[in-house]
Amino acid sequence: MSINLSELTIATARRHLANGDFTAVELAQSYLAEIEKKNKNLNAYREVFDDVLEQAKGADKKLPNFRTSKLPNLCGIPIALKDVIMLAGKRAGACSKILEGYVSPYDATAVSKLKVAGAIFLGRTNMDEFAMGSSTENYAYGVTKNPFDESRVAGGSSGGSAAAVAGNMSLAALGSDTGGSVRQPASLCGVVGLKPTYGSVSRFGLMAMSSSLDVIGPFTKTVEDAELLFDAIKGKDPMDSTSVEVSSSKLQVKSLRIGIPTMIRETEGIDPDVRKNFEDCLKQFRDAGHTVKEIELPTMHYALPVYYVIMPAEVSTNLARFDGVKYGLHVSGKNLLEDYVQTRGTGFGMEARRRILLGTYVLSSGYYDAYYAQAVRVRAKIEQELRDVFAGVDCIATPTSPTPAFKIGEKADDPLQMYLADIFTVVANIAGIPAISIPSGTAMREGKQLPLGLQLMAAHGREDVLFEAGKEFEKLRDNRGGV
């Protein structure tokens, strides 16, 4: 049979592979051909691996065994990896000159689990340097363009992974989410993006940006696919002391209770089309018999400033290891100190240097209590408010991004405006709760339909709520003729 990549999902591909409608090699070849056709313009991939077809041949040998198994598996499913997730024997550089040519000596735990499940790794995707950005413009290797309008950004920092799935250059992809870096590009590219509960997916083998916020998450075309991929990579890992075992509880209620933060009414800078689309989404839930009610989260509007204190502080600490001595780029100076200065000045881009400086400042003597310690206290307050709210609602809904995809270069010289792109997404990272972005509609810009996304957040460890609520929304959206 011919393979229609635009309609293929993980769930349908698994059935076709199991039935023998096409082979893993044929499926991989289809994606490689699409990458060859599109990647030159979109720049979603930093590298396409040279052993993809060998991996696919290995999957074809295993498929007869998987066909008789009732266990979930990803045998033969092509997946892309953000250039911050380690795959043994392959380069991994966080799209930074300071790690140019670095080859990973081991697999990330998430990658190891996908290997066991039989997945095929297509390549590593473009991103903002060390995951610092919301547009995949903070780059050493070129901007990733939005598949819906190549004059616009794909979002960030996992823009390459989002564009790869949206552009049918991969069936699914992994990214990392520190303040919205899976959900925001998913929204701008019209795909599903899941930010799991902090610790539910091991961070072992994920290059650290902000250790208390980072989590690996999937990009897929459907909520069902996101659940399949999450189930494959979740779980406690002895290599990551912050990892946790995920509850196997499943949402049973037929009527959802959906909370809407009152601050959304007061938030400036939300695009009118985004606001209208959000109201339309809520109406669809109400019309289907679900309860939609306003909730008070008095401290939620502090989430963004809290994030931009805690995150740079942890960046400053984590990126101190890149000194030109142990690995990566080395630029010689007159002495050891000058080696450090020259290496970091050459290897780190502007945004990475900006965040390192901010983080060093808020941790410095005389400023620690005023900034970092205060941010930690407010973080605890936000976490408590959310625990209280989730006693009365199943999930919280917001727009994912305050705007559709913006023009390449439009916000490049205004970091504050760029940071505001994370206004609705950072709260889930601050509190460690799961959140998902689901395509919810489009906005017309210059004759092109740009995707919009609905974000749903649930209580700690309740991905099951997101999956059931997300599937329900997809059904309502599709019945109404949405994207």
C-alpha positions as CSV (number, residue, x, y, z in Angstrom):
1,M,0.0,0.0,0.0
2,S,1.1,3.6,-0.5
3,I,2.0,5.4,2.7
4,N,0.1,8.7,3.4
5,L,2.4,10.3,5.9
6,S,0.0,13.2,6.5
7,E,-2.7,10.9,7.9
8,L,-0.4,8.4,9.6
9,T,-0.3,8.2,13.4
10,I,1.7,5.9,15.7
11,A,-1.5,3.9,16.4
12,T,-2.3,3.4,12.8
13,A,1.3,2.8,11.8
14,R,1.5,0.0,14.4
15,R,-1.5,-1.7,12.9
16,H,-0.2,-1.5,9.4
17,L,3.2,-2.8,10.4
18,A,1.5,-5.6,12.4
19,N,-0.7,-6.5,9.4
20,G,2.2,-6.4,7.0
21,D,0.7,-3.6,4.9
22,F,4.2,-2.1,4.7
23,T,7.5,-2.8,6.3
24,A,9.6,-0.8,8.7
25,V,12.1,-0.2,5.9
26,E,9.4,1.2,3.6
27,L,8.1,3.4,6.4
28,A,11.6,4.7,7.1
29,Q,12.3,5.3,3.4
30,S,9.1,7.4,3.2
31,Y,10.3,9.7,6.0
32,L,13.8,9.9,4.6
33,A,12.4,11.0,1.3
34,E,10.3,13.7,3.0
35,I,13.3,14.9,4.9
36,E,15.3,15.1,1.7
37,K,12.5,17.1,0.1
38,K,11.8,19.6,3.0
39,N,14.6,19.9,5.4
40,K,16.7,22.2,3.3
41,N,14.0,24.8,3.7
42,L,12.7,24.1,7.1
43,N,16.0,23.2,8.8
44,A,14.3,20.9,11.3
45,Y,17.1,18.4,11.5
46,R,20.7,19.1,12.4
47,E,21.6,15.6,11.3
48,V,19.9,12.6,9.7
49,F,21.5,9.4,11.0
50,D,23.3,7.2,8.4
51,D,22.0,3.9,9.9
52,V,18.3,4.5,9.7
53,L,17.6,1.8,7.2
54,E,19.8,-0.6,9.2
55,Q,17.7,0.1,12.2
56,A,14.5,-0.5,10.2
57,K,15.8,-3.8,8.9
58,G,16.4,-4.9,12.5
59,A,12.8,-3.8,13.3
60,D,11.4,-5.9,10.4
61,K,13.2,-9.0,11.9
62,K,11.5,-8.3,15.2
63,L,8.0,-7.5,14.0
64,P,6.7,-11.1,13.8
65,N,7.4,-11.4,17.5
66,F,5.7,-8.1,18.3
67,R,2.6,-9.1,16.3
68,T,1.8,-11.8,18.7
69,S,2.4,-9.6,21.8
70,K,-0.4,-7.7,23.5
71,L,2.1,-5.3,25.1
72,P,2.3,-1.7,23.8
73,N,5.4,-1.3,21.6
74,L,6.9,1.1,19.1
75,C,8.6,-1.4,16.8
76,G,9.5,0.2,13.5
77,I,8.1,3.6,14.5
78,P,10.4,6.5,13.3
79,I,11.2,9.1,16.0
80,A,13.4,12.2,16.0
81,L,15.5,13.3,18.9
82,K,16.1,16.9,20.1
83,D,19.9,17.7,20.0
84,V,20.0,17.6,23.7
85,I,19.1,14.0,24.3
86,M,22.0,11.5,24.2
87,L,22.1,8.5,21.8
88,A,25.2,6.4,22.1
89,G,27.7,6.8,19.3
90,K,25.9,9.8,17.8
91,R,26.8,13.4,18.0
92,A,24.9,15.5,20.6
93,G,25.7,19.2,20.8
94,A,22.7,21.2,22.2
95,C,23.1,23.2,19.0
96,S,26.0,25.0,20.6
97,K,29.5,25.7,19.1
98,I,30.9,24.8,22.5
99,L,30.0,21.2,22.0
100,E,30.8,21.0,18.3
101,G,31.7,17.4,17.3
102,Y,30.8,15.9,20.8
103,V,29.8,12.2,20.5
104,S,27.6,10.7,23.2
105,P,29.2,7.8,25.0
106,Y,25.9,6.5,26.3
107,D,22.1,6.4,25.8
108,A,19.7,8.6,27.7
109,T,17.3,6.4,29.7
110,A,14.4,7.6,27.5
111,V,16.3,6.4,24.5
112,S,17.2,3.1,26.1
113,K,13.5,2.5,26.7
114,L,12.6,3.4,23.1
115,K,15.3,1.0,21.8
116,V,13.7,-1.8,23.9
117,A,10.3,-0.9,22.4
118,G,11.9,-1.2,18.9
119,A,11.7,2.5,17.8
120,I,13.8,3.8,14.9
121,F,15.8,7.0,15.4
122,L,15.8,9.2,12.3
123,G,18.1,12.0,13.5
124,R,18.7,14.9,15.8
125,T,16.7,18.0,15.5
126,N,17.5,21.7,15.7
127,M,16.8,23.8,18.8
128,D,17.6,27.0,20.6
129,E,21.2,26.7,22.0
130,F,21.1,24.7,25.3
131,A,17.2,24.9,25.1
132,M,17.3,28.7,25.8
133,G,14.6,30.3,23.7
134,S,11.1,30.3,22.4
135,S,11.7,30.5,18.7
136,T,14.7,28.3,17.7
137,E,16.4,31.4,16.6
138,N,19.1,31.3,19.4
139,Y,21.1,29.0,17.2
140,A,24.5,28.2,16.0
141,Y,23.2,26.3,12.9
142,G,20.4,28.3,11.4
143,V,16.7,29.0,12.3
144,T,14.0,26.4,12.0
145,K,11.1,27.6,10.0
146,N,7.4,26.9,10.6
147,P,6.0,24.3,8.1
148,F,2.8,26.4,7.8
149,D,4.6,29.6,6.9
150,E,8.3,29.6,6.3
151,S,8.6,33.3,7.1
152,R,7.6,32.5,10.7
153,V,9.2,30.7,13.7
154,A,8.5,27.1,14.7
155,G,8.6,28.0,18.4
156,G,11.2,26.8,20.8
157,S,13.3,25.6,22.2
158,S,12.3,22.3,20.6
159,G,11.3,23.9,17.3
160,G,13.1,21.3,15.2
161,S,11.2,18.4,16.8
162,A,7.9,20.2,16.4
163,A,8.6,21.1,12.8
164,A,9.7,17.6,12.0
165,V,6.4,16.1,13.2
166,A,4.3,18.9,11.6
167,G,6.1,18.6,8.3
168,N,5.7,14.8,8.1
169,M,9.4,14.4,8.5
170,S,9.0,12.1,11.5
171,L,6.0,10.3,13.0
172,A,6.9,11.5,16.5
173,A,9.7,13.2,18.3
174,L,11.2,13.9,21.7
175,G,11.9,17.3,23.0
176,S,12.7,18.8,26.4
177,D,10.4,21.2,28.3
178,T,11.8,23.6,30.9
179,G,9.3,26.4,30.6
180,G,7.1,25.5,27.7
181,S,9.7,24.2,25.2
182,V,7.6,21.3,24.1
183,R,4.1,22.8,24.4
184,Q,4.8,26.2,22.8
185,P,6.3,24.9,19.5
186,A,3.7,22.2,19.5
187,S,1.0,25.0,19.5
188,L,2.8,27.0,16.8
189,C,3.2,24.0,14.6
190,G,-0.2,22.4,15.1
191,V,0.8,19.2,16.8
192,V,0.3,17.6,20.3
193,G,3.0,18.4,22.8
194,L,3.2,16.8,26.3
195,K,5.1,18.1,29.3
196,P,5.0,15.2,31.8
197,T,5.1,15.5,35.6
198,Y,8.6,16.4,36.8
199,G,10.5,13.2,37.5
200,S,8.1,10.9,35.6
201,V,10.6,10.6,32.8
202,S,14.2,10.2,33.7
203,R,16.5,13.1,33.0
204,F,19.6,10.8,32.7
205,G,21.1,11.5,29.3
206,L,19.3,14.9,28.9
207,M,21.8,17.8,28.8
208,A,20.9,19.9,31.8
209,M,19.6,23.4,31.4
210,S,17.6,23.9,34.6
211,S,17.7,20.8,36.8
212,S,14.6,21.4,38.8
213,L,12.5,22.3,35.8
214,D,13.7,20.1,32.9
215,V,11.6,17.1,31.6
216,I,11.6,15.1,28.4
217,G,8.3,15.1,26.5
218,P,6.9,13.8,23.2
219,F,5.6,15.5,20.1
220,T,2.9,13.6,18.3
221,K,-0.1,14.1,16.0
222,T,-2.7,12.8,18.4
223,V,-3.2,12.6,22.2
224,E,-3.4,8.8,21.9
225,D,0.1,8.8,20.3
226,A,1.4,11.0,23.1
227,E,0.1,8.5,25.6
228,L,1.7,5.6,23.8
229,L,5.1,7.4,23.7
230,F,4.8,8.6,27.3
231,D,4.0,5.0,28.5
232,A,7.2,3.8,26.7
233,I,9.6,6.3,28.4
234,K,8.1,6.9,31.9
235,G,9.2,5.4,35.1
236,K,11.6,5.6,38.0
237,D,15.3,5.3,37.1
238,P,18.2,4.5,39.5
239,M,20.4,6.8,37.3
240,D,18.1,9.8,38.2
241,S,17.5,10.4,41.9
242,T,14.7,12.9,41.0
243,S,12.7,10.3,39.0
244,V,9.5,8.9,40.3
245,E,7.2,6.0,39.6
246,V,4.1,7.1,37.9
247,S,0.6,6.2,39.2
248,S,-1.4,3.8,37.0
249,S,-4.6,5.5,37.9
250,K,-7.1,6.2,35.2
251,L,-9.7,9.0,35.0
252,Q,-13.2,7.5,35.4
253,V,-15.5,10.5,35.4
254,K,-17.6,11.2,32.4
255,S,-18.1,14.9,33.1
256,L,-14.9,17.0,33.4
257,R,-14.5,19.8,35.8
258,I,-12.4,22.4,34.0
259,G,-10.9,25.4,35.7
260,I,-10.2,28.8,34.0
261,P,-7.8,31.1,35.9
262,T,-9.4,34.5,36.3
263,M,-6.0,36.1,35.4
264,I,-6.6,35.3,31.7
265,R,-9.2,38.0,31.5
266,E,-6.7,40.5,32.9
267,T,-3.7,39.4,30.9
268,E,-2.6,41.9,28.3
269,G,-1.0,40.9,25.0
270,I,-3.2,37.9,24.2
271,D,-3.9,38.0,20.4
272,P,-7.6,38.5,19.7
273,D,-7.8,35.4,17.6
274,V,-6.2,33.4,20.4
275,R,-8.6,34.7,22.9
276,K,-11.6,34.0,20.6
277,N,-10.3,30.5,19.9
278,F,-9.9,29.8,23.6
279,E,-13.5,30.9,24.3
280,D,-14.7,28.7,21.4
281,C,-12.9,25.7,23.0
282,L,-14.5,26.4,26.4
283,K,-17.9,26.6,24.7
284,Q,-17.4,23.2,23.1
285,F,-16.7,21.7,26.5
286,R,-19.8,23.3,28.0
287,D,-22.0,22.3,25.1
288,A,-20.9,18.7,25.7
289,G,-22.0,18.8,29.3
290,H,-18.7,19.4,31.0
291,T,-18.4,22.0,33.8
292,V,-16.3,25.0,33.1
293,K,-15.7,27.4,36.0
294,E,-13.4,30.2,36.9
295,I,-10.7,29.6,39.5
296,E,-8.6,31.9,41.6
297,L,-4.8,31.5,41.4
298,P,-3.6,34.8,43.0
299,T,0.1,34.0,42.7
300,M,0.0,32.5,39.2
301,H,1.0,35.9,37.6
302,Y,4.3,35.6,39.5
303,A,5.2,32.4,37.7
304,L,7.0,34.0,34.8
305,P,9.3,36.3,37.0
306,V,9.9,33.3,39.3
307,Y,10.9,31.2,36.3
308,Y,13.3,33.9,35.0
309,V,15.1,33.9,38.4
310,I,15.3,30.2,39.1
311,M,16.0,29.0,35.5
312,P,19.0,31.4,34.9
313,A,20.4,30.5,38.3
314,E,20.4,26.8,37.5
315,V,21.7,27.6,34.0
316,S,24.6,29.4,35.5
317,T,25.5,26.4,37.7
318,N,24.9,23.7,35.0
319,L,26.8,25.4,32.2
320,A,29.9,26.0,34.4
321,R,31.0,22.5,33.3
322,F,31.7,23.8,29.8
323,D,35.1,25.2,30.4
324,G,37.2,24.0,27.5
325,V,39.1,21.6,29.7
326,K,37.0,18.4,30.1
327,Y,35.3,18.2,26.7
328,G,34.0,20.2,23.8
329,L,35.5,23.4,22.4
330,H,38.9,24.6,23.6
331,V,40.3,28.0,22.8
332,S,43.8,28.6,24.1
333,G,44.7,31.7,26.0
334,K,47.8,33.0,27.8
335,N,46.8,31.2,31.0
336,L,44.0,29.0,32.4
337,L,41.7,31.9,33.2
338,E,42.0,33.2,29.7
339,D,41.4,29.7,28.4
340,Y,38.0,29.8,30.2
341,V,37.2,33.3,29.0
342,Q,38.1,32.6,25.4
343,T,36.4,29.2,25.2
344,R,33.1,30.4,26.7
345,G,33.1,33.7,24.8
346,T,33.6,31.9,21.6
347,G,31.4,28.8,22.3
348,F,28.3,30.3,23.9
349,G,25.9,32.4,21.9
350,M,24.3,35.7,23.0
351,E,21.2,34.2,24.8
352,A,23.2,31.6,26.6
353,R,25.7,34.3,27.9
354,R,22.7,36.5,28.9
355,R,21.2,33.8,31.0
356,I,24.5,32.8,32.6
357,L,25.1,36.4,33.6
358,L,21.6,36.8,35.0
359,G,21.9,33.5,36.9
360,T,25.3,34.4,38.3
361,Y,23.9,37.7,39.4
362,V,20.9,36.4,41.3
363,L,23.1,33.9,43.1
364,S,25.8,36.4,44.0
365,S,26.5,37.6,47.5
366,G,24.1,40.4,48.5
367,Y,21.5,39.4,45.9
368,Y,20.7,35.7,46.7
369,D,18.1,36.5,49.4
370,A,16.5,39.3,47.4
371,Y,16.1,37.3,44.2
372,Y,16.7,33.5,44.3
373,A,15.6,32.8,47.8
374,Q,12.4,34.9,47.3
375,A,11.7,33.1,44.0
376,V,11.9,29.8,45.8
377,R,9.4,30.9,48.4
378,V,6.9,32.1,45.8
379,R,7.4,28.9,43.9
380,A,6.3,27.0,47.0
381,K,3.2,29.3,47.2
382,I,2.3,28.6,43.6
383,E,2.6,24.8,44.2
384,Q,0.3,25.0,47.2
385,E,-2.3,27.1,45.4
386,L,-2.4,24.6,42.6
387,R,-2.8,21.6,45.0
388,D,-5.8,23.4,46.6
389,V,-7.4,24.2,43.2
390,F,-7.0,20.6,41.9
391,A,-9.2,19.5,44.8
392,G,-12.1,21.0,43.0
393,V,-11.2,20.7,39.3
394,D,-9.9,17.9,37.1
395,C,-7.8,20.2,34.9
396,I,-7.0,23.8,34.2
397,A,-7.3,25.2,30.7
398,T,-5.4,28.2,29.1
399,P,-4.2,29.1,25.7
400,T,-0.8,27.5,25.1
401,S,0.7,30.6,23.5
402,P,-0.5,34.2,23.7
403,T,0.0,34.6,19.9
404,P,0.2,32.5,16.7
405,A,3.7,31.9,15.2
406,F,5.5,35.3,14.9
407,K,7.8,36.4,12.1
408,I,11.4,35.3,12.1
409,G,13.4,38.1,13.6
410,E,10.4,39.9,15.0
411,K,11.3,39.5,18.6
412,A,15.0,38.7,18.3
413,D,16.1,42.2,19.6
414,D,13.6,42.3,22.4
415,P,14.2,39.5,24.9
416,L,11.5,40.6,27.3
417,Q,8.8,40.2,24.5
418,M,10.4,36.8,23.7
419,Y,10.2,35.7,27.4
420,L,6.5,36.6,27.5
421,A,5.8,33.9,24.9
422,D,6.1,31.5,28.0
423,I,3.5,33.3,30.1
424,F,1.0,30.4,30.1
425,T,3.4,27.5,30.1
426,V,5.9,28.2,32.8
427,V,3.5,27.6,35.7
428,A,3.4,23.8,35.0
429,N,7.2,23.6,35.2
430,I,7.4,25.8,38.3
431,A,4.9,23.4,40.0
432,G,6.2,20.2,38.4
433,I,2.7,19.3,37.2
434,P,1.8,17.7,33.8
435,A,0.5,19.8,30.9
436,I,-0.4,19.2,27.3
437,S,-0.9,21.4,24.2
438,I,-3.5,20.2,21.7
439,P,-4.2,21.8,18.3
440,S,-7.4,23.9,18.7
441,G,-7.9,25.9,15.6
442,T,-6.2,28.4,13.3
443,A,-5.7,32.1,12.8
444,M,-5.4,33.7,9.4
445,R,-2.2,35.7,8.8
446,E,-1.2,37.0,5.3
447,G,-3.3,34.4,3.6
448,K,-2.0,31.5,5.6
449,Q,-3.8,29.5,8.4
450,L,-1.5,29.4,11.4
451,P,-2.1,26.8,14.2
452,L,-3.3,27.6,17.7
453,G,-3.2,25.4,20.7
454,L,-5.2,24.7,23.9
455,Q,-3.2,23.9,27.0
456,L,-4.6,21.6,29.7
457,M,-2.8,21.2,33.1
458,A,-3.6,18.5,35.7
459,A,-2.5,17.6,39.2
460,H,0.9,16.0,39.9
461,G,1.1,12.5,38.4
462,R,-2.3,12.8,36.7
463,E,-1.3,12.4,33.0
464,D,-4.3,10.1,32.8
465,V,-6.6,13.2,33.2
466,L,-4.8,15.0,30.4
467,F,-5.1,12.0,28.1
468,E,-8.8,11.5,28.7
469,A,-9.6,15.3,28.6
470,G,-7.4,15.7,25.5
471,K,-9.1,12.8,23.6
472,E,-12.4,14.3,24.5
473,F,-11.4,17.7,23.2
474,E,-10.1,16.1,20.0
475,K,-13.5,14.4,19.5
476,L,-15.4,17.7,20.1
477,R,-13.0,19.7,17.9
478,D,-13.2,17.2,15.0
479,N,-17.0,17.0,15.3
480,R,-17.1,20.8,14.9
481,G,-14.9,20.6,11.9
482,G,-11.7,22.0,13.6
483,V,-8.1,21.3,12.7
